[in-house]
Amino acid sequence: GNGMNLLFFGGIHPPGYKDLSSPAESARQIHPQRVTIPLLQHVGQPCQALVKPGDRVRRGQKIGDGTGLCVPVLARASGVAESVDICPHPVRGQAEASVIRSAPPAPASTVRPQAAGKNQTAEQLLELIREAGIVGQGGAAFPTAVKLRSAMDKADTLIANGCECEPYITADCHLLTTQPRRVLQGLTIAGRILQPRRIFLAVERGGVPEILRSCLPEFPDVHLAVLPRRYPQGSEKQLIQALTGRQVPPGALPADVGCAVLNVSTCAAVAQAVTTGAPLTERIVTVSGQAVTQPGNFLVPLGTPILDVIQAAGGLTDAGARIISGGPMTGTAVSPQTPVIKGTNGITCLPPQPDVPGTACISCGKCVEVCPMHLLPLYLYLCRNEHRAAEELRLDDCIGCGCCSYICPAGLPLVQQFRHMKQLRKERGR
């Protein structure tokens, strides 16, 4: 069937804790003294550094770019390049980064927005999106221009993903509440590139602000789809199945079943780049959790150390708190010096966890019931050192959502183990 059945297999209902960071408040802007800007904040090839220590850097200037599957990184504020160094990285552990010390802003005349009328070709729009350094901001960080280009002539359905199902995080909801027009504008621009038959804005029930409903009439091509709350509703394959009834086969991409999915933060960045010429140099980040003093949403320059963002939120309530880049289900534990990058949608601060020794698997099968990809997590876990067997159990189909770890009564680190196994396979080059 092609109708919306709004359901997918498996999934869980973790407590959301969304009200901690009430998304309707305006975001607080952060002005760090020093930023550490990783040269790899996207899927693909790292950028080469374009600034040397001692160079003056202007606002909006490219500080890294490269060839192949790559998008540039750009500076948020004017300053002086201090070094190019190996620094902490929220996904890779560590990576090369440019360290820039902020300087008093130079006269703003150095930043000239490109004229952005309604008359650019798809090609010009794609070039603008690439040059602005835009990647998927839901976390996967795939270069947006490449994704859109590969979906041209293939996608009949364009979906803006506003299903923020990860607990604690309200960054996308904040954008839909405070800048709905910008999100819808970016979605429409993507529509001009792809020329799809239909465009959806997908949000979870309870996550549809009134102001969003009131601007929808200005965007007659966009259909609002309100989905039941369930984790991981915001995962691309689950969302496509819920809206179109189509299943993305293992190893395939959304474009292969005629779909393109953009996160709503990515849509907002596209609108900003095309209408004002401003590149992606800052983003909305939710700081939340029971171990931070004033949870909220912040407008954070990329490269800002996570510690600076936590301090802007009143600091930690417990020196031993666990700091997670992202949310508790799919995020990674990081050190406070780790920078915010393009894919960082949240910083979750949780009280220290008492070390409960995990027990042995009791074969209860709960992990099989909740896995949205129909995998057998308990057997995958048992095969963690047998790569061929893991392959046969479809390790590559794991989307890393963490439902299995969440539900496991034995407290086994299932998803952590699967991520580690996938990383090892990548490093071995298959």
Secondary structure, DSSP 4 states (H G I P E B T S, - for coil): --S-----S--B-----GGGG-TTSPPEE---SEEEEES--SSSPPPEE---TT-EE-TT-EEEE-SSS---EE-SS-EEEEEEEEEEETTTEEEEEEEEEE-PPPPGGG--PPP--S---HHHHHHHHHHTT-B-TTTT--BHHHHHHHHTTT-SEEEEEE---STT--HHHHHHHH-HHHHHHHHHHHHHHH--SEEEEEEETT---HHHHHHGGG-TTEEEEEE---BTTTSHHHHHHHHH-----TT--GGGGTEEEEEHHHHHHHHHHHHH---S-EEEEEEESTTBSS-EEEEEETT-BHHHHHHHTT-BSSTT-EEEEB-TTT-EE--TTPBP-TT--EEEEEPPPP-PPP-------HHHHH-TT---HHHHHHTTT-HHHHHHTTGGG-----HHHHH-TT---HHHHHHHHHHHHHHTT-
